[in-house]
Amino acid sequence: MNESASPAGEQLSPSPSVTSSVLYQLIEALVQLNERNQREHKLFTQELRSLRETLQANFNNFAADTQKAYQQMRKEFHGEKRASLALLNDLLEIGQDLEQVAASRPAIDASLGEQGLEALRRWADAVEVQNRKVQAALLRHGITPYDAVVGSPYNPALHERIGSKKVEGMGPLLVAEQRQRGYASQQPEFVLRRPQVYVTE
């Protein structure tokens, strides 16, 4: 028999070269796993930093937009307040002038003759001046006359109906006649006072 053969039941121990090879492979796998873990950790850190920068930028933009909107709203509010105060001051000045004009109305007496007529003319001129002041103040504040177009369809949002009339050649529910003009602001279709109209039957 071969003496180098192992006795029955005895296990063979791996040779030192096999053991070192397995150990080397295990260490190599651990090193690769560690390197992979570091790469993934680095990528995760980069993504986290990028996400944080994006969120910070979005928040900064949101804060800037909010501040800008607030400043715009504040500016508009103060602008409207100034416009309202200016309009009130104009109305107050015109009101005081009209009060003086009304107080100086001449007595209508036929016995006063030419002198009475001259006083009446001066008073009428003063009323006309105040009327021009009112119209100028309205224009300064962007309020313009708004007239209904005869023959256009009647629209309750744009016209104040004060009556009906028959008009030859015109169908029903059309603007037949304007009795009093309206007023609108410079904003499109923003009617402050609707013109008074008669509507066709």
Rosetta constraint file for C-alpha pairs under 8 A:
AtomPair CA 6 CA 10 HARMONIC 6.45 0.50
AtomPair CA 6 CA 12 HARMONIC 7.92 0.50
AtomPair CA 14 CA 18 HARMONIC 6.24 0.50
AtomPair CA 14 CA 19 HARMONIC 6.54 0.50
AtomPair CA 15 CA 19 HARMONIC 6.45 0.50
AtomPair CA 16 CA 20 HARMONIC 6.09 0.50
AtomPair CA 17 CA 21 HARMONIC 6.07 0.50
AtomPair CA 18 CA 22 HARMONIC 6.24 0.50
AtomPair CA 19 CA 23 HARMONIC 6.07 0.50
AtomPair CA 20 CA 24 HARMONIC 5.87 0.50
AtomPair CA 21 CA 25 HARMONIC 6.19 0.50
AtomPair CA 22 CA 26 HARMONIC 6.12 0.50
AtomPair CA 23 CA 27 HARMONIC 6.15 0.50
AtomPair CA 24 CA 28 HARMONIC 6.02 0.50
AtomPair CA 25 CA 29 HARMONIC 6.05 0.50
AtomPair CA 26 CA 30 HARMONIC 6.21 0.50
AtomPair CA 27 CA 31 HARMONIC 6.11 0.50
AtomPair CA 28 CA 32 HARMONIC 6.15 0.50
AtomPair CA 29 CA 33 HARMONIC 6.00 0.50
AtomPair CA 30 CA 34 HARMONIC 6.00 0.50
AtomPair CA 31 CA 35 HARMONIC 6.10 0.50
AtomPair CA 32 CA 36 HARMONIC 6.02 0.50
AtomPair CA 33 CA 37 HARMONIC 6.00 0.50
AtomPair CA 34 CA 38 HARMONIC 6.15 0.50
AtomPair CA 35 CA 39 HARMONIC 6.16 0.50
AtomPair CA 36 CA 40 HARMONIC 6.13 0.50
AtomPair CA 37 CA 41 HARMONIC 5.97 0.50
AtomPair CA 38 CA 42 HARMONIC 5.98 0.50
AtomPair CA 39 CA 43 HARMONIC 6.17 0.50
AtomPair CA 40 CA 44 HARMONIC 5.98 0.50
AtomPair CA 41 CA 45 HARMONIC 6.05 0.50
AtomPair CA 42 CA 46 HARMONIC 6.16 0.50
AtomPair CA 43 CA 47 HARMONIC 6.09 0.50
AtomPair CA 44 CA 48 HARMONIC 5.96 0.50
AtomPair CA 45 CA 49 HARMONIC 6.04 0.50
AtomPair CA 46 CA 50 HARMONIC 6.05 0.50
AtomPair CA 47 CA 51 HARMONIC 5.98 0.50
AtomPair CA 48 CA 52 HARMONIC 6.04 0.50
AtomPair CA 49 CA 53 HARMONIC 6.10 0.50
AtomPair CA 50 CA 54 HARMONIC 6.11 0.50
AtomPair CA 51 CA 55 HARMONIC 6.07 0.50
AtomPair CA 52 CA 56 HARMONIC 6.01 0.50
AtomPair CA 53 CA 57 HARMONIC 6.00 0.50
AtomPair CA 54 CA 58 HARMONIC 6.07 0.50
AtomPair CA 55 CA 59 HARMONIC 6.04 0.50
AtomPair CA 56 CA 60 HARMONIC 6.04 0.50
AtomPair CA 57 CA 61 HARMONIC 6.10 0.50
AtomPair CA 58 CA 62 HARMONIC 6.04 0.50
AtomPair CA 59 CA 63 HARMONIC 6.00 0.50
AtomPair CA 60 CA 64 HARMONIC 6.02 0.50
AtomPair CA 61 CA 65 HARMONIC 6.00 0.50
AtomPair CA 62 CA 66 HARMONIC 5.99 0.50
AtomPair CA 63 CA 67 HARMONIC 6.07 0.50
AtomPair CA 64 CA 68 HARMONIC 6.03 0.50
AtomPair CA 65 CA 69 HARMONIC 6.02 0.50
AtomPair CA 66 CA 70 HARMONIC 6.06 0.50
AtomPair CA 67 CA 71 HARMONIC 6.11 0.50
AtomPair CA 68 CA 72 HARMONIC 6.09 0.50
AtomPair CA 69 CA 73 HARMONIC 6.02 0.50
AtomPair CA 70 CA 74 HARMONIC 6.00 0.50
AtomPair CA 71 CA 75 HARMONIC 5.95 0.50
AtomPair CA 72 CA 76 HARMONIC 6.06 0.50
AtomPair CA 73 CA 77 HARMONIC 5.99 0.50
AtomPair CA 74 CA 78 HARMONIC 6.10 0.50
AtomPair CA 75 CA 79 HARMONIC 5.90 0.50
AtomPair CA 76 CA 80 HARMONIC 5.99 0.50
AtomPair CA 77 CA 81 HARMONIC 6.08 0.50
AtomPair CA 78 CA 82 HARMONIC 6.02 0.50
AtomPair CA 79 CA 83 HARMONIC 6.10 0.50
AtomPair CA 80 CA 84 HARMONIC 6.01 0.50
AtomPair CA 81 CA 85 HARMONIC 6.12 0.50
AtomPair CA 82 CA 86 HARMONIC 6.02 0.50
AtomPair CA 83 CA 87 HARMONIC 6.08 0.50
AtomPair CA 83 CA 141 HARMONIC 7.33 0.50
AtomPair CA 84 CA 88 HARMONIC 6.08 0.50
AtomPair CA 85 CA 89 HARMONIC 6.06 0.50
AtomPair CA 86 CA 90 HARMONIC 6.18 0.50
AtomPair CA 87 CA 91 HARMONIC 6.11 0.50
AtomPair CA 87 CA 137 HARMONIC 7.46 0.50
AtomPair CA 87 CA 141 HARMONIC 7.16 0.50
AtomPair CA 88 CA 92 HARMONIC 5.95 0.50
AtomPair CA 89 CA 93 HARMONIC 6.13 0.50
AtomPair CA 90 CA 94 HARMONIC 6.18 0.50
AtomPair CA 90 CA 137 HARMONIC 6.63 0.50
AtomPair CA 91 CA 95 HARMONIC 5.80 0.50
AtomPair CA 91 CA 134 HARMONIC 7.83 0.50
AtomPair CA 92 CA 96 HARMONIC 6.14 0.50
AtomPair CA 93 CA 97 HARMONIC 6.28 0.50
AtomPair CA 94 CA 98 HARMONIC 6.03 0.50
AtomPair CA 94 CA 130 HARMONIC 6.75 0.50
AtomPair CA 94 CA 133 HARMONIC 7.18 0.50
AtomPair CA 94 CA 134 HARMONIC 7.07 0.50
AtomPair CA 95 CA 99 HARMONIC 6.08 0.50
AtomPair CA 96 CA 100 HARMONIC 6.42 0.50
AtomPair CA 97 CA 101 HARMONIC 6.22 0.50
AtomPair CA 97 CA 130 HARMONIC 7.31 0.50
AtomPair CA 98 CA 102 HARMONIC 5.96 0.50
AtomPair CA 98 CA 127 HARMONIC 7.50 0.50
AtomPair CA 98 CA 130 HARMONIC 6.80 0.50
AtomPair CA 99 CA 103 HARMONIC 6.13 0.50
AtomPair CA 100 CA 104 HARMONIC 6.20 0.50
AtomPair CA 101 CA 105 HARMONIC 6.44 0.50
AtomPair CA 101 CA 123 HARMONIC 7.04 0.50
AtomPair CA 101 CA 126 HARMONIC 6.66 0.50
AtomPair CA 101 CA 127 HARMONIC 6.88 0.50
AtomPair CA 104 CA 123 HARMONIC 7.46 0.50
AtomPair CA 105 CA 120 HARMONIC 7.54 0.50
AtomPair CA 105 CA 123 HARMONIC 6.26 0.50
AtomPair CA 106 CA 116 HARMONIC 7.49 0.50
AtomPair CA 106 CA 119 HARMONIC 6.33 0.50
AtomPair CA 106 CA 120 HARMONIC 6.03 0.50
AtomPair CA 106 CA 123 HARMONIC 7.28 0.50
AtomPair CA 107 CA 116 HARMONIC 7.79 0.50
AtomPair CA 108 CA 116 HARMONIC 7.21 0.50
AtomPair CA 108 CA 120 HARMONIC 7.86 0.50
AtomPair CA 109 CA 113 HARMONIC 7.89 0.50
AtomPair CA 109 CA 116 HARMONIC 7.06 0.50
AtomPair CA 110 CA 116 HARMONIC 7.63 0.50
AtomPair CA 112 CA 116 HARMONIC 4.81 0.50
AtomPair CA 112 CA 117 HARMONIC 7.73 0.50
AtomPair CA 113 CA 117 HARMONIC 6.48 0.50
AtomPair CA 114 CA 118 HARMONIC 6.14 0.50
AtomPair CA 115 CA 119 HARMONIC 6.30 0.50
AtomPair CA 116 CA 120 HARMONIC 6.18 0.50
AtomPair CA 117 CA 121 HARMONIC 6.14 0.50
AtomPair CA 118 CA 122 HARMONIC 6.25 0.50
AtomPair CA 119 CA 123 HARMONIC 6.21 0.50
AtomPair CA 120 CA 124 HARMONIC 6.15 0.50
AtomPair CA 121 CA 125 HARMONIC 6.15 0.50
AtomPair CA 122 CA 126 HARMONIC 6.27 0.50
AtomPair CA 123 CA 127 HARMONIC 6.38 0.50
AtomPair CA 124 CA 128 HARMONIC 6.28 0.50
AtomPair CA 125 CA 129 HARMONIC 6.24 0.50
AtomPair CA 126 CA 130 HARMONIC 6.38 0.50
AtomPair CA 127 CA 131 HARMONIC 6.26 0.50
AtomPair CA 128 CA 132 HARMONIC 6.31 0.50
AtomPair CA 129 CA 133 HARMONIC 6.29 0.50
AtomPair CA 130 CA 134 HARMONIC 6.27 0.50
AtomPair CA 131 CA 135 HARMONIC 6.36 0.50
AtomPair CA 132 CA 136 HARMONIC 6.09 0.50
AtomPair CA 133 CA 137 HARMONIC 6.09 0.50
AtomPair CA 134 CA 138 HARMONIC 6.25 0.50
AtomPair CA 135 CA 139 HARMONIC 6.30 0.50
AtomPair CA 136 CA 140 HARMONIC 6.18 0.50
AtomPair CA 137 CA 141 HARMONIC 6.47 0.50
AtomPair CA 138 CA 142 HARMONIC 6.45 0.50
AtomPair CA 138 CA 143 HARMONIC 5.02 0.50
AtomPair CA 138 CA 144 HARMONIC 6.87 0.50
AtomPair CA 139 CA 143 HARMONIC 5.15 0.50
AtomPair CA 139 CA 144 HARMONIC 5.92 0.50
AtomPair CA 142 CA 185 HARMONIC 5.63 0.50
AtomPair CA 142 CA 186 HARMONIC 5.53 0.50
AtomPair CA 143 CA 183 HARMONIC 6.54 0.50
AtomPair CA 143 CA 184 HARMONIC 5.63 0.50
AtomPair CA 143 CA 185 HARMONIC 4.48 0.50
AtomPair CA 143 CA 186 HARMONIC 6.45 0.50
AtomPair CA 144 CA 183 HARMONIC 5.60 0.50
AtomPair CA 144 CA 184 HARMONIC 5.53 0.50
AtomPair CA 144 CA 185 HARMONIC 6.20 0.50
AtomPair CA 144 CA 186 HARMONIC 7.33 0.50
AtomPair CA 145 CA 181 HARMONIC 6.78 0.50
AtomPair CA 145 CA 182 HARMONIC 5.86 0.50
AtomPair CA 145 CA 183 HARMONIC 4.43 0.50
AtomPair CA 145 CA 184 HARMONIC 6.28 0.50
AtomPair CA 146 CA 181 HARMONIC 6.11 0.50
AtomPair CA 146 CA 182 HARMONIC 4.73 0.50
AtomPair CA 146 CA 183 HARMONIC 4.64 0.50
AtomPair CA 146 CA 184 HARMONIC 5.69 0.50
AtomPair CA 146 CA 191 HARMONIC 7.76 0.50
AtomPair CA 146 CA 194 HARMONIC 7.73 0.50
AtomPair CA 146 CA 195 HARMONIC 7.00 0.50
AtomPair CA 147 CA 178 HARMONIC 7.70 0.50
AtomPair CA 147 CA 181 HARMONIC 5.21 0.50
AtomPair CA 147 CA 182 HARMONIC 5.99 0.50
AtomPair CA 147 CA 183 HARMONIC 7.84 0.50
AtomPair CA 147 CA 195 HARMONIC 6.30 0.50
AtomPair CA 148 CA 152 HARMONIC 7.90 0.50
AtomPair CA 148 CA 159 HARMONIC 7.17 0.50
AtomPair CA 148 CA 175 HARMONIC 7.41 0.50
AtomPair CA 148 CA 178 HARMONIC 6.42 0.50
AtomPair CA 148 CA 181 HARMONIC 7.30 0.50
AtomPair CA 148 CA 182 HARMONIC 7.97 0.50
AtomPair CA 148 CA 195 HARMONIC 6.30 0.50
AtomPair CA 148 CA 197 HARMONIC 7.57 0.50
AtomPair CA 149 CA 175 HARMONIC 6.92 0.50
AtomPair CA 150 CA 174 HARMONIC 7.55 0.50
AtomPair CA 150 CA 175 HARMONIC 4.99 0.50
AtomPair CA 150 CA 176 HARMONIC 5.58 0.50
AtomPair CA 150 CA 177 HARMONIC 5.96 0.50
AtomPair CA 150 CA 178 HARMONIC 7.30 0.50
AtomPair CA 151 CA 170 HARMONIC 7.41 0.50
AtomPair CA 151 CA 174 HARMONIC 5.41 0.50
AtomPair CA 151 CA 175 HARMONIC 5.09 0.50
AtomPair CA 151 CA 176 HARMONIC 6.13 0.50
AtomPair CA 152 CA 174 HARMONIC 5.55 0.50
AtomPair CA 152 CA 175 HARMONIC 5.61 0.50
AtomPair CA 153 CA 173 HARMONIC 6.22 0.50
AtomPair CA 153 CA 174 HARMONIC 4.48 0.50
AtomPair CA 153 CA 175 HARMONIC 6.19 0.50
AtomPair CA 154 CA 158 HARMONIC 7.94 0.50
AtomPair CA 154 CA 159 HARMONIC 6.71 0.50
AtomPair CA 154 CA 173 HARMONIC 5.56 0.50
AtomPair CA 154 CA 174 HARMONIC 5.02 0.50
AtomPair CA 154 CA 175 HARMONIC 5.53 0.50
AtomPair CA 154 CA 199 HARMONIC 6.88 0.50
AtomPair CA 155 CA 159 HARMONIC 5.69 0.50
AtomPair CA 156 CA 160 HARMONIC 6.28 0.50
AtomPair CA 156 CA 161 HARMONIC 7.43 0.50
AtomPair CA 157 CA 194 HARMONIC 7.73 0.50
AtomPair CA 158 CA 191 HARMONIC 6.75 0.50
AtomPair CA 158 CA 194 HARMONIC 5.54 0.50
AtomPair CA 158 CA 195 HARMONIC 7.41 0.50
AtomPair CA 159 CA 194 HARMONIC 5.00 0.50
AtomPair CA 159 CA 195 HARMONIC 5.41 0.50
AtomPair CA 159 CA 196 HARMONIC 6.23 0.50
AtomPair CA 159 CA 197 HARMONIC 6.54 0.50
AtomPair CA 160 CA 194 HARMONIC 5.58 0.50
AtomPair CA 160 CA 195 HARMONIC 5.87 0.50
AtomPair CA 160 CA 196 HARMONIC 4.71 0.50
AtomPair CA 160 CA 197 HARMONIC 6.02 0.50
AtomPair CA 161 CA 196 HARMONIC 5.97 0.50
AtomPair CA 161 CA 197 HARMONIC 5.21 0.50
AtomPair CA 161 CA 198 HARMONIC 5.94 0.50
AtomPair CA 161 CA 199 HARMONIC 6.69 0.50
AtomPair CA 162 CA 196 HARMONIC 6.26 0.50
AtomPair CA 162 CA 197 HARMONIC 5.94 0.50
AtomPair CA 162 CA 198 HARMONIC 5.87 0.50
AtomPair CA 163 CA 197 HARMONIC 7.24 0.50
AtomPair CA 163 CA 198 HARMONIC 4.91 0.50
AtomPair CA 163 CA 199 HARMONIC 6.38 0.50
AtomPair CA 164 CA 198 HARMONIC 5.13 0.50
AtomPair CA 164 CA 199 HARMONIC 4.70 0.50
AtomPair CA 164 CA 200 HARMONIC 5.57 0.50
AtomPair CA 164 CA 201 HARMONIC 6.05 0.50
AtomPair CA 165 CA 176 HARMONIC 7.25 0.50
AtomPair CA 165 CA 198 HARMONIC 6.54 0.50
AtomPair CA 165 CA 199 HARMONIC 6.22 0.50
AtomPair CA 165 CA 200 HARMONIC 5.10 0.50
AtomPair CA 165 CA 201 HARMONIC 5.87 0.50
AtomPair CA 166 CA 200 HARMONIC 5.43 0.50
AtomPair CA 166 CA 201 HARMONIC 5.48 0.50
AtomPair CA 167 CA 176 HARMONIC 7.00 0.50
AtomPair CA 167 CA 200 HARMONIC 6.37 0.50
AtomPair CA 167 CA 201 HARMONIC 7.91 0.50
AtomPair CA 170 CA 174 HARMONIC 7.38 0.50
AtomPair CA 170 CA 200 HARMONIC 7.23 0.50
AtomPair CA 171 CA 200 HARMONIC 6.87 0.50
AtomPair CA 171 CA 201 HARMONIC 7.35 0.50
AtomPair CA 172 CA 199 HARMONIC 7.67 0.50
AtomPair CA 172 CA 200 HARMONIC 5.02 0.50
AtomPair CA 172 CA 201 HARMONIC 4.70 0.50
AtomPair CA 173 CA 199 HARMONIC 5.66 0.50
AtomPair CA 173 CA 200 HARMONIC 5.17 0.50
AtomPair CA 173 CA 201 HARMONIC 6.18 0.50
AtomPair CA 174 CA 199 HARMONIC 5.47 0.50
AtomPair CA 174 CA 200 HARMONIC 5.28 0.50
AtomPair CA 175 CA 197 HARMONIC 6.49 0.50
AtomPair CA 175 CA 198 HARMONIC 6.15 0.50
AtomPair CA 175 CA 199 HARMONIC 4.80 0.50
AtomPair CA 175 CA 200 HARMONIC 6.37 0.50
AtomPair CA 176 CA 197 HARMONIC 7.20 0.50
AtomPair CA 176 CA 198 HARMONIC 5.44 0.50
AtomPair CA 176 CA 199 HARMONIC 5.15 0.50
AtomPair CA 176 CA 200 HARMONIC 5.49 0.50
AtomPair CA 177 CA 197 HARMONIC 5.58 0.50
AtomPair CA 177 CA 198 HARMONIC 5.18 0.50
AtomPair CA 177 CA 199 HARMONIC 7.19 0.50
AtomPair CA 178 CA 195 HARMONIC 6.94 0.50
AtomPair CA 178 CA 196 HARMONIC 5.92 0.50
AtomPair CA 178 CA 197 HARMONIC 4.35 0.50
AtomPair CA 178 CA 198 HARMONIC 6.39 0.50
AtomPair CA 179 CA 195 HARMONIC 7.54 0.50
AtomPair CA 179 CA 196 HARMONIC 5.42 0.50
AtomPair CA 179 CA 197 HARMONIC 5.51 0.50
AtomPair CA 179 CA 198 HARMONIC 7.34 0.50
AtomPair CA 180 CA 195 HARMONIC 5.58 0.50
AtomPair CA 180 CA 196 HARMONIC 5.03 0.50
AtomPair CA 180 CA 197 HARMONIC 7.20 0.50
AtomPair CA 181 CA 194 HARMONIC 7.47 0.50
AtomPair CA 181 CA 195 HARMONIC 4.48 0.50
AtomPair CA 181 CA 196 HARMONIC 6.52 0.50
AtomPair CA 182 CA 191 HARMONIC 7.75 0.50
AtomPair CA 182 CA 192 HARMONIC 7.56 0.50
AtomPair CA 182 CA 193 HARMONIC 4.96 0.50
AtomPair CA 182 CA 194 HARMONIC 4.72 0.50
AtomPair CA 182 CA 195 HARMONIC 3.88 0.50
AtomPair CA 182 CA 196 HARMONIC 7.24 0.50
AtomPair CA 183 CA 191 HARMONIC 6.24 0.50
AtomPair CA 183 CA 192 HARMONIC 5.56 0.50
AtomPair CA 183 CA 193 HARMONIC 5.03 0.50
AtomPair CA 183 CA 194 HARMONIC 6.70 0.50
AtomPair CA 183 CA 195 HARMONIC 7.45 0.50
AtomPair CA 184 CA 189 HARMONIC 7.57 0.50
AtomPair CA 184 CA 190 HARMONIC 5.79 0.50
AtomPair CA 184 CA 191 HARMONIC 4.25 0.50
AtomPair CA 184 CA 192 HARMONIC 4.97 0.50
AtomPair CA 184 CA 193 HARMONIC 6.68 0.50
AtomPair CA 185 CA 190 HARMONIC 5.87 0.50
AtomPair CA 185 CA 191 HARMONIC 6.53 0.50
AtomPair CA 185 CA 192 HARMONIC 6.74 0.50
AtomPair CA 186 CA 190 HARMONIC 7.52 0.50
